[in-house]
Amino acid sequence: MPDSQDLTTRLIHHPYTPPPGFAAPQPGVFKASTVIFPNVAALRSREWKDKSGYTYGLHGTPTTFTLEERLCTLEGGLHCLLVPSGLAAISTVGLALLQPGDEVLIPDNAYGPNKEFARGELARFGVRYRLYDPLDAADFAAQITPATRLAWLEAPGSVSMEFPDLPALVRICRAHGVCCALDNTWGAGLAFAPFDLLRDGGSLGVDISIHALTKYPSGGGDVLMGSIVTRDAALHQRLQRTHMHLGLGVGANDAEAVLRALPSLALRYRAHDVAARTLARWLAQQSQVVQVLHPALPGAPGHAHWRALCAGTHAAGQGAMKEGAASAYPGVAAGLFSIIFDARYRAEQVDAFCDALRLFKIGYSWGGPISLVVPYQLEAMRSRPAPQLRPGHLVRFSVGLEAVADLQCDLQQALALALPPL
């Protein structure tokens, strides 16, 4: 560089580049909006739609490409898009695949914002939606019309935790030529393999798996991010075009945070699972509780479907379980469950129970180290009868990584304070 140039110019255009060959456990963090091309020919020849090169920060950097490829491995897919949240993944799928006159099927127990997106944004564009009973495959099939283009699956359902017969629902979609998208946030790529739902290795799987990376992949309760994973290249390109048109992107530091957390995902997921089942079984013995909603517990709605899909060697994350835990806690499940308190208690008493908890904090989301609790008014969240649920007051728990004995003591003191036995 000529010494005659101004110092500012020389700092900006400094020619030094570090030597190649640096290797460390954590991938590098690349932050960029502008990507520098070596020449005009490179600028004109590079394609933003694949990972053969870099064009603009919004279309990918070494950091985001690395995260996308690892998420494909996690879920068993071939193509991945990163978006700013789990809800952004849901909305991107809807906007990419639906047009005026189309219909989308959504389970009545789905994540609430999914239904609200259909009621609000999709309806404005002339897209209709239908709600189906997730535990009734015949009802699901009956809701399909010639206009149905997309069906959402969720395993288990949000808040009330019913586990559907995923293989049966996917078969129905296949028979009718309907694209099926799964919200796989609960399964986290570990409880079951969304693109390989059969034990015998047969070809049966969802078309799209979306994931709120905000939850278990992040693991810290401090990142908002989502992913859309597919195996079909043409389907991926449809999603990718909408992703580009919407200008969706994620921050490099957030991508780094998820990359740092992925190696411990299976270990954390198992710890959450073991703790949640311990507390769910204990709560089932308390007189104040009339029903425990945890897919891995016998008697819970859809337990047989969970057992068929998530128990045994077919479960994607089974290898992460230690032998001792495998016998006591067979199968794979998240650290999330709900309970229903006796209807004879007042809603104010249930709220007081939640307020009395000291370790369980009141807050939405799940999958982080801190245990969370939220009371829900289930009747306001459902459009159809739910005979599988007992009358009463529903409270959802997300079990963190605290010592199980301490969490149980916290539940015990809050029950004694706010919900004395009837």
Helices and strands as residue ranges (DSSP letters): H 7-12, H 40-45, G 57-59, H 62-75, E 79-83, H 86-97, E 103-107, H 112-117, I 118-122, H 123-124, E 128-132, H 137-143, E 148-154, H 166-176, E 179-183, E 208-212, E 226-230, H 233-245, H 252-261, G 262-264, H 265-284, E 289-293, H 303-310, G 318-320, H 323-328, E 336-341, H 347-356, E 361-362, E 372-376, G 378-380, E 393-398, H 404-418
